[in-house]
């Protein structure tokens, strides 16, 4: 078994939401929702997918939101990232 040690330079937050329901119920829901909207807008602008009819016998590609608070070198929040 491998255990990862926290670095003193690790600026991550342990309480980033792990699901959409946590985003909605959280204190910073407006900031997370804005980050999600920005992410979707960016993907649409960059034309990263096409919606097509799923051929019979094929499985759809699943996706998952990953929420991460990005911080600067001083530990201050720079932005919310989806």
VMD Tcl script that draws the C-alpha trace (Angstrom):
set ca {
  {0.00 0.00 0.00}
  {1.30 3.45 -0.90}
  {0.63 6.45 1.30}
  {1.01 9.94 -0.11}
  {2.39 12.57 2.20}
  {1.13 16.11 2.04}
  {3.81 18.53 1.00}
  {4.17 21.82 2.81}
  {3.87 23.35 -0.68}
  {0.59 21.56 -1.39}
  {-2.01 24.30 -1.79}
  {-4.98 22.05 -2.47}
  {-8.21 22.26 -0.52}
  {-9.62 19.15 1.06}
  {-13.18 20.39 0.85}
  {-13.57 20.90 -2.90}
  {-16.95 19.51 -3.98}
  {-16.92 16.03 -5.47}
  {-20.42 16.05 -6.96}
  {-22.90 18.40 -8.58}
  {-25.19 18.14 -5.53}
  {-22.32 19.33 -3.31}
  {-21.81 22.29 -5.65}
  {-25.48 23.27 -5.43}
  {-25.62 22.88 -1.65}
  {-22.24 24.53 -0.98}
  {-21.37 28.04 0.19}
  {-19.72 28.98 -3.12}
  {-22.33 27.48 -5.43}
  {-22.54 30.64 -7.54}
  {-18.78 30.58 -8.20}
  {-18.76 26.87 -9.05}
  {-21.77 27.25 -11.36}
  {-20.02 30.16 -13.12}
  {-16.92 27.96 -13.55}
  {-19.07 25.19 -15.02}
  {-20.75 27.62 -17.43}
  {-17.34 28.95 -18.49}
  {-16.10 25.41 -19.09}
  {-19.13 24.50 -21.21}
  {-18.86 27.78 -23.13}
  {-15.17 27.11 -23.82}
  {-15.89 23.58 -25.08}
  {-18.67 24.87 -27.34}
  {-16.45 27.66 -28.67}
  {-13.63 25.20 -29.39}
  {-16.06 22.77 -31.03}
  {-14.80 19.79 -29.00}
  {-17.78 17.50 -29.61}
  {-20.58 16.69 -31.99}
  {-23.91 15.34 -30.84}
  {-24.79 12.34 -32.97}
  {-27.30 9.51 -32.90}
  {-25.78 6.60 -30.97}
  {-25.38 3.56 -33.25}
  {-27.11 0.41 -32.05}
  {-24.92 -1.73 -29.79}
  {-22.57 1.14 -28.88}
  {-22.13 2.59 -25.43}
  {-22.10 6.31 -24.79}
  {-19.04 8.08 -23.43}
  {-19.54 9.02 -19.79}
  {-18.16 12.14 -18.21}
  {-17.75 13.56 -14.73}
  {-17.22 17.04 -13.37}
  {-13.99 17.48 -11.40}
  {-13.99 20.56 -9.19}
  {-10.74 22.15 -8.04}
  {-9.99 25.43 -6.31}
  {-6.91 26.95 -7.94}
  {-4.62 28.98 -5.71}
  {-1.65 31.25 -6.27}
  {1.74 30.83 -4.60}
  {0.52 32.76 -1.55}
  {-2.43 30.42 -1.05}
  {-5.06 32.94 -2.15}
  {-7.87 31.68 -4.38}
  {-7.24 32.55 -8.02}
  {-10.31 30.86 -9.49}
  {-12.64 27.92 -9.36}
  {-11.98 25.25 -11.96}
  {-14.39 22.62 -13.22}
}
mol new
graphics top color blue
foreach p $ca { graphics top sphere $p radius 0.5 }
foreach p [lrange $ca 0 end-1] q [lrange $ca 1 end] { graphics top cylinder $p $q radius 0.2 }
display resetview
